[in-house]
Amino acid sequence: MPLFATTPVEKMTGPYPRRWWALLVLCLSLLIVVMANTSLIVAAPDMTRDLGLSSSDLQWVIDGYTVPYAALMLVLGAIGDKYSRRGALVLGLLIFAGGSVMGSQVHHTDLVITARAIMGVGAAVVMPATLSLLVAIFPKSERAKAITAWSATSGLAIAAGPLAAGWLLQYHAWGSTFLMNVPIAVLGVIGALLLVPPSRAEGMGRIDYVGGLLSIVSVGCLVYATIEGPHFGWGAGPITAAVVAGVGLLAFVAWELRHSNPMLDVRKFTERPFSGSMLAVLFFFFGTFGSIYYSTQFLQFVLGYDALETGVRLLPLAGAVFVGAAVTAKLTPKLGVKAVVGVGMVLGTAGVVLLTRVEAGSTYTDFLPSLLVLGLAIGLSLSPATGTIMGSFPESELGVGGGANDTALELGCSLGIAILGSLLATSYKHKLTDLVGGHLPAAAMSTAKDSVGGGLAVAEQVAKNPQGGAQQAQALVAAVHESFAHAIAHTSLIGGIIMAVGAVIVIAVLPGRKHTGKHRQQDTVVAPEETEAVGAA
């Protein structure tokens, strides 16, 4: 067997012998692009102190990655299909590594945001490529297992990011959390060349770049408005972005319906398995990322855990993901996608609602049940939902399928952090104002209301001030803790209601096993005719 994988998948007469090693490379590549979001959660306090970040600055350091990541996946997935899926994976990893190096070296807010945006572009190339290559390499009889491993890796990254970043922050500055991506990306490039065979779509035709541009504008503006509006007010920028997103979406749908070779066949959203699974992925990551966003803040700012200790305490979530993945591999063939994903949606809702019990005196054990239930829900449901989405696309559109799945995933993350984060901030401000309003100077009160970190920083200044003292500082700390706990409980209640509505919608939309079985039979009958048509062309 040659050292480098050179035989294209399309020319193989049987299953690729080293496909499970190739899957390891794909999962490793996926791991770092998801970790890039979660690792920043525990690095944020150090970055805030070092760079003097405002609340707006910190939000855009986090979301500078998200906007290009979500907006570009569909288009870049199609380009990978057309020219080279493995080439897209390698190029994406190199771009991602370049952005990581830049982020580790710069010390200005705008440059850090720029570095994060470059990493987001790389991630938008990598993520759909991992899914399209997985489906291309594995025979249909093994795809469910491979997608389960891919899905479990997403869950693992949620906990692995904070853990790895926390360990590095014990000994190094926050720039090390960027730099840790580089050796993994280089290893991924080498592994891709050695173990991942070339693959591209056959008979794909010209890429619909107009539809691609409309999708970039629509998704990019939607994510921007979602981030900026709830956090910083619905001024001219967010409102304009929301309007452009709405108009762009209508234009995208109209264009795709008329185009002979659309970027994304929007008629797929009339297929209940596809649309239900897309909604499930979106809602899962809405609840999970939103909950982890404020849970880690409580662990760090209220309970006083450092970055590493916080990362360690997220490990049960990763363990629960693997348990759920193992269970879904056995249950889905027996019960069907609707039953398994429906149970997962209910569990995800319960995981968010459990955080309504949080109060000022809560400890880590009050967060543990939520982490376990959320992890189990992701492991149980993400794999069958992703498998259904990818199964809705022909071999020539696997990159587009991966882009659609990953756009739903990233949009869910963005909505979760933006909407629930905004509710959290508003609830915290109101409660703190009720508790200490009028007892602090206006400037100090403004800082304290900005964030829980700001409130604790003001308490430190009060302790050093002769007119304040330890007793007043301790009273302010208690008020900040109570306000933040109240905000978590209030936000989790609203988040739980949103998740419950999502669960009802997903369960209503997903078809039962009888309908799914008929749909698959039709696909099986049509497939050979389509293959002959492509060959004749």
C-alpha positions as CSV (number, residue, x, y, z in Angstrom):
1,M,0.0,0.0,0.0
2,P,1.5,3.4,-1.0
3,L,2.6,5.9,1.8
4,F,0.3,8.6,0.5
5,A,-3.4,8.2,-0.3
6,T,-3.5,8.9,-4.0
7,T,-6.3,6.8,-5.4
8,P,-9.6,8.9,-5.6
9,V,-12.6,7.4,-3.9
10,E,-14.5,7.5,-7.1
11,K,-12.1,5.0,-8.7
12,M,-12.1,2.5,-5.9
13,T,-13.7,-0.8,-6.6
14,G,-14.3,-1.6,-2.9
15,P,-14.3,0.2,0.5
16,Y,-11.2,2.2,1.3
17,P,-9.0,-0.1,3.5
18,R,-7.8,2.7,5.8
19,R,-11.1,4.4,6.2
20,W,-11.1,4.2,10.0
21,W,-7.7,5.9,10.2
22,A,-9.0,8.5,7.8
23,L,-12.0,9.0,10.2
24,L,-9.5,9.7,13.0
25,V,-8.0,12.5,10.9
26,L,-11.4,14.0,10.1
27,C,-12.5,13.9,13.7
28,L,-9.2,15.5,14.8
29,S,-9.8,18.3,12.3
30,L,-13.3,18.8,13.5
31,L,-12.1,18.8,17.1
32,I,-9.9,21.9,16.8
33,V,-12.5,24.0,14.9
34,V,-15.1,23.4,17.6
35,M,-12.5,23.8,20.4
36,A,-11.7,27.2,19.0
37,N,-15.1,28.4,20.3
38,T,-15.2,26.7,23.6
39,S,-11.6,27.3,24.7
40,L,-12.1,31.0,24.5
41,I,-14.8,30.8,27.2
42,V,-12.3,30.2,29.9
43,A,-9.6,32.4,28.4
44,A,-11.9,35.4,28.3
45,P,-11.1,36.7,31.8
46,D,-7.4,36.8,31.1
47,M,-7.9,38.4,27.7
48,T,-10.2,41.0,29.2
49,R,-7.6,42.0,31.8
50,D,-4.7,42.0,29.4
51,L,-6.3,43.8,26.5
52,G,-8.7,46.0,28.5
53,L,-11.7,44.6,26.6
54,S,-15.1,46.2,27.0
55,S,-18.2,44.0,27.0
56,S,-18.6,44.8,23.3
57,D,-15.0,44.0,22.5
58,L,-15.2,40.6,24.2
59,Q,-18.4,39.7,22.4
60,W,-16.7,40.4,19.1
61,V,-13.5,38.6,20.0
62,I,-15.8,35.5,20.5
63,D,-18.1,36.1,17.5
64,G,-15.5,37.4,15.1
65,Y,-15.0,33.6,14.5
66,T,-18.7,32.9,14.3
67,V,-19.8,35.3,11.5
68,P,-17.5,34.0,8.6
69,Y,-17.8,30.5,10.0
70,A,-21.6,30.4,9.7
71,A,-21.9,32.5,6.5
72,L,-19.3,30.7,4.3
73,M,-19.9,27.0,5.0
74,L,-22.5,26.3,2.4
75,V,-20.5,28.0,-0.5
76,L,-17.2,26.5,0.6
77,G,-18.7,23.1,0.9
78,A,-19.9,23.3,-2.7
79,I,-16.5,24.5,-3.9
80,G,-14.9,21.5,-2.1
81,D,-17.3,19.2,-3.8
82,K,-16.5,20.6,-7.2
83,Y,-12.7,20.7,-7.0
84,S,-11.3,18.6,-4.2
85,R,-12.8,17.7,-0.8
86,R,-9.4,16.6,0.6
87,G,-7.8,19.8,-0.9
88,A,-10.4,21.9,0.9
89,L,-9.7,20.1,4.2
90,V,-5.9,20.7,3.8
91,L,-6.4,24.4,2.8
92,G,-8.8,25.0,5.6
93,L,-6.5,23.6,8.2
94,L,-3.6,25.8,6.9
95,I,-5.8,28.9,7.0
96,F,-7.0,28.0,10.5
97,A,-3.4,27.5,11.6
98,G,-2.3,30.8,10.1
99,G,-5.1,32.7,12.0
100,S,-4.1,30.9,15.2
101,V,-0.5,32.0,14.9
102,M,-1.6,35.6,14.3
103,G,-4.0,35.5,17.3
104,S,-1.2,34.3,19.6
105,Q,1.1,37.1,18.6
106,V,-1.0,40.2,18.4
107,H,-1.9,42.4,21.4
108,H,-4.5,44.8,20.0
109,T,-8.2,44.1,20.1
110,D,-8.9,44.7,16.4
111,L,-6.1,42.4,15.4
112,V,-7.3,39.7,17.7
113,I,-10.8,40.0,16.2
114,T,-9.2,39.8,12.7
115,A,-7.2,36.7,13.6
116,R,-10.4,35.1,14.9
117,A,-12.2,36.0,11.6
118,I,-9.3,34.3,9.6
119,M,-9.7,31.2,11.8
120,G,-13.5,31.3,11.1
121,V,-12.8,31.3,7.4
122,G,-10.6,28.2,7.8
123,A,-13.1,26.5,9.9
124,A,-15.8,27.2,7.3
125,V,-13.7,25.2,4.8
126,V,-12.8,22.4,7.2
127,M,-16.1,21.5,8.8
128,P,-18.2,20.7,5.7
129,A,-15.2,18.9,4.2
130,T,-15.0,16.5,7.2
131,L,-18.6,15.5,6.7
132,S,-18.5,15.2,2.9
133,L,-15.3,13.1,3.0
134,L,-16.8,10.9,5.7
135,V,-19.8,10.1,3.7
136,A,-17.8,9.6,0.5
137,I,-15.3,7.3,2.1
138,F,-17.6,5.0,4.1
139,P,-20.0,2.6,2.5
140,K,-23.6,3.1,3.5
141,S,-23.6,0.1,5.9
142,E,-20.9,1.8,8.0
143,R,-21.9,5.5,7.7
144,A,-24.1,5.5,10.8
145,K,-21.2,4.4,13.0
146,A,-18.8,6.9,11.4
147,I,-21.3,9.8,11.8
148,T,-21.8,8.8,15.4
149,A,-18.0,9.1,16.0
150,W,-18.1,12.5,14.2
151,S,-21.0,13.7,16.4
152,A,-19.4,12.5,19.6
153,T,-16.3,14.4,18.7
154,S,-18.4,17.6,18.5
155,G,-19.5,16.9,22.1
156,L,-16.0,16.1,23.2
157,A,-14.7,19.4,21.9
158,I,-17.2,21.3,24.1
159,A,-15.4,20.0,27.2
160,A,-11.9,19.5,25.7
161,G,-11.6,23.2,24.7
162,P,-11.9,24.6,28.2
163,L,-9.8,21.8,29.7
164,A,-6.9,22.3,27.3
165,A,-7.1,26.1,27.5
166,G,-7.3,25.9,31.3
167,W,-4.2,23.7,31.5
168,L,-2.2,26.1,29.3
169,L,-3.4,29.2,31.2
170,Q,-1.8,27.7,34.4
171,Y,1.6,28.3,32.9
172,H,1.2,30.6,29.9
173,A,-0.5,33.7,28.7
174,W,-3.8,33.6,26.8
175,G,-2.0,33.6,23.5
176,S,-1.2,29.9,24.1
177,T,-4.9,29.0,23.7
178,F,-4.5,30.1,20.0
179,L,-1.2,28.5,19.5
180,M,-2.3,25.1,20.7
181,N,-4.3,24.8,17.5
182,V,-1.2,24.9,15.3
183,P,0.4,21.5,16.0
184,I,-3.0,19.8,15.8
185,A,-3.7,21.5,12.4
186,V,-0.3,20.5,11.1
187,L,-0.9,16.9,12.2
188,G,-4.3,17.0,10.5
189,V,-2.6,18.2,7.2
190,I,-0.1,15.4,7.3
191,G,-2.7,12.8,8.2
192,A,-5.0,14.0,5.4
193,L,-2.2,13.5,2.8
194,L,-1.3,10.1,4.2
195,L,-4.7,8.6,5.1
196,V,-7.5,10.5,3.5
197,P,-8.1,9.7,-0.2
198,P,-8.9,12.4,-2.8
199,S,-12.5,12.9,-3.5
200,R,-14.6,15.2,-5.7
201,A,-18.1,15.2,-7.1
202,E,-18.7,13.8,-10.5
203,G,-21.0,15.5,-13.0
204,M,-21.7,18.3,-10.6
205,G,-21.9,21.1,-13.2
206,R,-21.3,24.8,-12.7
207,I,-21.4,26.2,-9.2
208,D,-24.3,28.6,-8.5
209,Y,-22.2,31.6,-7.3
210,V,-25.1,34.0,-7.3
211,G,-27.0,31.7,-4.9
212,G,-23.8,31.3,-2.9
213,L,-23.4,35.1,-2.6
214,L,-27.0,35.5,-1.5
215,S,-26.5,32.8,1.2
216,I,-23.4,34.5,2.5
217,V,-25.1,37.9,2.7
218,S,-28.3,36.4,4.3
219,V,-26.6,34.2,6.9
220,G,-23.8,36.7,7.7
221,C,-26.2,39.6,8.3
222,L,-28.5,37.3,10.3
223,V,-25.7,36.2,12.6
224,Y,-24.5,39.8,12.9
225,A,-27.9,41.1,13.8
226,T,-28.4,38.3,16.3
227,I,-25.1,39.1,18.0
228,E,-25.2,42.9,18.0
229,G,-28.9,43.6,18.5
230,P,-29.7,41.7,21.8
231,H,-26.4,42.7,23.4
232,F,-25.9,46.3,22.4
233,G,-29.3,47.6,21.3
234,W,-31.3,47.6,18.1
235,G,-29.6,50.6,16.5
236,A,-29.3,51.4,12.8
237,G,-26.6,48.7,12.2
238,P,-28.4,45.6,13.6
239,I,-31.8,46.7,12.2
240,T,-30.2,47.2,8.7
241,A,-28.5,43.8,9.0
242,A,-31.8,42.1,10.0
243,V,-33.6,43.7,7.0
244,V,-30.8,42.8,4.6
245,A,-30.9,39.2,6.0
246,G,-34.7,39.0,5.4
247,V,-34.6,40.4,1.9
248,G,-31.5,38.3,1.1
249,L,-33.2,35.1,2.3
250,L,-36.3,35.8,0.1
251,A,-34.0,36.5,-2.9
252,F,-32.0,33.4,-2.2
253,V,-35.2,31.2,-2.1
254,A,-36.5,32.8,-5.3
255,W,-33.2,32.4,-7.1
256,E,-32.7,28.8,-6.0
257,L,-36.3,27.8,-7.1
258,R,-35.6,29.1,-10.6
259,H,-32.0,27.9,-11.0
260,S,-31.4,24.7,-13.0
261,N,-28.4,23.8,-10.7
262,P,-29.0,25.5,-7.4
263,M,-26.5,26.0,-4.6
264,L,-29.0,24.4,-2.2
265,D,-32.3,22.9,-3.4
266,V,-34.6,24.7,-1.0
267,R,-37.4,22.3,-1.9
268,K,-35.6,19.9,0.6
269,F,-37.1,22.0,3.4
270,T,-40.5,20.5,2.4
271,E,-39.1,17.1,3.2
272,R,-40.0,16.4,6.8
273,P,-36.9,14.3,7.7
274,F,-34.5,17.0,6.4
275,S,-36.3,20.1,7.9
276,G,-37.0,18.3,11.3
277,S,-33.4,17.2,11.6
278,M,-32.1,20.7,10.7
279,L,-34.3,22.2,13.4
280,A,-33.1,19.6,15.9
281,V,-29.4,20.4,15.3
282,L,-30.1,24.2,15.6
283,F,-32.1,23.8,18.9
284,F,-29.6,21.4,20.5
285,F,-26.7,23.8,20.1
286,F,-28.8,26.8,21.0
287,G,-29.5,25.3,24.4
288,T,-26.1,23.7,25.0
289,F,-23.9,26.6,24.1
290,G,-26.1,29.1,25.8
291,S,-26.1,27.1,29.0
292,I,-22.4,26.5,29.0
293,Y,-21.7,30.1,28.3
294,Y,-23.2,31.3,31.6
295,S,-22.5,28.1,33.6
296,T,-18.7,28.5,33.1
297,Q,-19.0,32.2,34.2
298,F,-20.7,31.1,37.4
299,L,-18.0,28.4,38.0
300,Q,-15.2,31.0,37.5
301,F,-16.6,34.2,38.9
302,V,-18.9,33.0,41.7
303,L,-17.4,29.7,42.8
304,G,-13.8,30.9,42.1
305,Y,-12.5,28.0,40.0
306,D,-9.6,28.8,37.7
307,A,-9.6,28.0,34.0
308,L,-8.2,24.5,34.5
309,E,-10.6,23.6,37.3
310,T,-13.5,24.9,35.2
311,G,-12.4,22.7,32.3
312,V,-12.1,19.6,34.4
313,R,-15.7,20.2,35.7
314,L,-17.0,20.2,32.2
315,L,-15.7,16.7,31.5
316,P,-18.9,14.9,32.7
317,L,-20.6,16.6,29.7
318,A,-18.2,14.9,27.3
319,G,-18.6,11.6,29.1
320,A,-22.3,11.8,28.8
321,V,-22.0,12.6,25.0
322,F,-20.1,9.3,24.5
323,V,-22.7,7.4,26.5
324,G,-25.5,8.9,24.4
325,A,-23.6,8.1,21.2
326,A,-23.2,4.5,22.3
327,V,-26.9,4.2,23.1
328,T,-28.1,5.9,19.9
329,A,-26.1,3.4,17.8
330,K,-28.3,0.6,19.1
331,L,-31.6,2.5,19.6
332,T,-32.0,4.4,16.3
333,P,-32.1,1.3,14.0
334,K,-34.8,-0.2,16.3
335,L,-36.9,2.9,17.2
336,G,-36.3,5.3,14.3
337,V,-35.0,8.8,14.0
338,K,-38.1,10.5,15.3
339,A,-38.3,8.6,18.6
340,V,-34.6,9.0,19.4
341,V,-34.3,12.7,18.4
342,G,-37.6,13.4,20.2
343,V,-36.3,11.9,23.4
344,G,-33.1,13.9,23.0
345,M,-35.0,17.1,22.5
346,V,-37.0,16.5,25.7
347,L,-33.7,15.7,27.6
348,G,-32.1,18.8,26.2
349,T,-35.0,20.9,27.4
350,A,-34.8,19.3,30.9
351,G,-31.0,20.0,31.0
352,V,-31.6,23.7,30.5
353,V,-34.6,23.8,32.9
354,L,-32.5,22.2,35.6
355,L,-30.5,25.4,35.8
356,T,-33.5,27.3,37.1
357,R,-32.6,25.9,40.5
358,V,-29.4,27.9,40.7
359,E,-29.1,30.4,43.5
360,A,-26.4,32.4,45.2
361,G,-25.4,29.5,47.5
362,S,-25.3,26.9,44.7
363,T,-22.2,24.7,44.2
364,Y,-20.8,22.7,41.3
365,T,-23.1,19.8,42.2
366,D,-26.1,22.0,41.2
367,F,-24.7,22.3,37.7
368,L,-23.6,18.6,37.3
369,P,-27.1,17.2,36.5
370,S,-27.6,19.8,33.8
371,L,-24.2,19.0,32.2
372,L,-24.9,15.2,32.3
373,V,-28.4,15.6,30.8
374,L,-27.3,18.0,28.0
375,G,-24.4,15.7,27.1
376,L,-26.6,12.7,26.9
377,A,-29.1,14.6,24.8
378,I,-26.4,15.6,22.3
379,G,-24.9,12.1,22.1
380,L,-28.3,10.6,21.6
381,S,-29.7,12.9,19.0
382,L,-27.0,14.6,17.0
383,S,-25.8,11.6,15.1
384,P,-29.2,10.5,13.7
385,A,-30.1,14.1,12.9
386,T,-26.8,14.6,11.0
387,G,-27.1,11.2,9.3
388,T,-30.6,12.2,8.1
389,I,-29.4,15.6,6.8
390,M,-26.5,14.0,4.9
391,G,-28.7,11.2,3.6
392,S,-30.9,13.9,1.9
393,F,-28.2,14.9,-0.5
394,P,-26.8,12.9,-3.5
395,E,-23.1,12.1,-3.7
396,S,-22.4,15.1,-5.8
397,E,-23.6,17.5,-3.1
398,L,-22.1,16.1,0.0
399,G,-20.2,19.3,0.7
400,V,-23.4,21.3,0.5
401,G,-25.0,18.8,2.8
402,G,-22.2,19.2,5.3
403,G,-22.4,22.9,4.9
404,A,-26.2,22.9,5.6
405,N,-25.8,20.7,8.7
406,D,-22.9,22.8,10.0
407,T,-24.7,26.1,9.3
408,A,-27.6,24.9,11.5
409,L,-25.1,23.9,14.2
410,E,-23.2,27.2,14.2
411,L,-26.4,29.3,13.9
412,G,-27.7,27.5,17.0
413,C,-24.5,28.3,18.9
414,S,-24.7,31.9,17.8
415,L,-28.4,32.3,18.8
416,G,-27.8,30.5,22.1
417,I,-24.9,32.7,23.2
418,A,-26.5,36.0,21.8
419,I,-30.1,35.6,22.9
420,L,-29.5,33.8,26.2
421,G,-26.5,35.9,26.9
422,S,-28.5,39.1,26.3
423,L,-31.3,37.9,28.6
424,L,-28.7,37.0,31.2
425,A,-27.1,40.5,31.1
426,T,-30.4,42.3,31.3
427,S,-31.7,40.2,34.2
428,Y,-28.3,40.7,36.1
429,K,-28.5,44.5,35.6
430,H,-32.0,44.8,36.9
431,K,-31.4,42.6,39.9
432,L,-28.2,44.3,40.9
433,T,-29.9,47.7,40.5
434,D,-32.6,46.6,42.9
435,L,-30.0,45.4,45.5
436,V,-27.4,48.1,45.5
437,G,-28.9,51.0,43.4
438,G,-28.0,54.3,45.0
439,H,-25.3,52.9,47.2
440,L,-22.5,53.3,44.6
441,P,-21.3,56.2,42.5
442,A,-22.8,56.3,39.0
443,A,-19.5,55.3,37.3
444,A,-18.9,52.4,39.7
445,M,-22.5,51.3,39.3
446,S,-22.2,51.3,35.5
447,T,-19.1,49.1,35.7
448,A,-20.7,46.8,38.2
449,K,-23.8,46.3,36.0
450,D,-21.8,45.6,32.8
451,S,-20.9,42.1,33.9
452,V,-20.3,39.9,36.9
453,G,-16.6,40.3,36.4
454,G,-17.1,44.1,36.4
455,G,-19.1,43.9,39.7
456,L,-16.4,41.9,41.4
457,A,-13.7,44.3,40.1
458,V,-15.7,47.2,41.7
459,A,-15.9,45.3,44.9
460,E,-12.1,45.1,45.0
461,Q,-11.9,48.8,44.6
462,V,-14.4,49.4,47.3
463,A,-12.3,47.2,49.7
464,K,-9.2,49.4,49.0
465,N,-11.1,52.7,49.4
466,P,-11.0,54.1,52.9
467,Q,-14.6,55.3,52.6
468,G,-15.6,51.8,51.7
469,G,-13.9,48.9,53.5
470,A,-14.1,45.2,53.7
471,Q,-17.7,45.0,55.0
472,Q,-19.2,47.1,52.2
473,A,-17.1,45.2,49.6
474,Q,-18.3,41.9,50.9
475,A,-21.9,43.2,50.7
476,L,-21.4,44.1,47.1
477,V,-19.8,40.7,46.3
478,A,-22.9,39.0,47.9
479,A,-25.2,41.2,45.8
480,V,-23.3,40.5,42.6
481,H,-23.4,36.7,43.3
482,E,-27.1,36.9,44.1
483,S,-27.8,38.9,41.0
484,F,-25.9,36.6,38.7
485,A,-27.5,33.5,40.2
486,H,-30.9,35.1,39.7
487,A,-30.0,35.9,36.1
488,I,-29.0,32.3,35.4
489,A,-32.3,30.9,36.9
490,H,-34.4,33.5,35.0
491,T,-32.5,33.0,31.7
492,S,-32.7,29.2,32.0
493,L,-36.5,29.4,32.4
494,I,-36.9,31.3,29.2
495,G,-34.3,29.1,27.5
496,G,-36.2,26.0,28.7
497,I,-39.4,27.4,27.2
498,I,-37.7,28.0,23.9
499,M,-36.3,24.5,23.9
500,A,-39.7,23.0,24.8
501,V,-41.3,24.8,21.9
502,G,-38.5,23.6,19.7
503,A,-39.0,20.0,20.9
504,V,-42.7,20.1,20.1
505,I,-41.9,21.5,16.6
506,V,-39.2,18.9,15.9
507,I,-41.4,16.0,17.1
508,A,-44.3,17.3,15.0
509,V,-42.2,17.8,11.8
510,L,-40.1,14.6,11.9
511,P,-42.0,11.7,10.2
512,G,-42.6,8.3,11.9
513,R,-40.8,5.1,10.8
514,K,-43.5,4.2,8.3
515,H,-43.2,7.5,6.3
516,T,-39.4,7.3,6.5
517,G,-39.3,3.8,5.3
518,K,-41.5,4.7,2.2
519,H,-39.2,7.7,1.5
520,R,-36.1,5.4,1.6
521,Q,-37.7,2.9,-0.7
522,Q,-38.4,5.6,-3.3
523,D,-34.8,6.8,-3.0
524,T,-33.6,3.2,-3.6
525,V,-35.8,2.8,-6.7
526,V,-34.8,6.2,-8.2
527,A,-31.1,6.0,-7.5
528,P,-30.0,3.6,-10.3
529,E,-32.0,5.6,-12.9
530,E,-30.2,8.8,-11.7
531,T,-26.9,7.0,-11.9
532,E,-27.5,5.9,-15.5
533,A,-28.6,9.5,-16.4
534,V,-25.4,10.9,-15.1
535,G,-23.4,8.3,-16.9
536,A,-25.2,9.0,-20.2
537,A,-24.5,12.7,-19.8
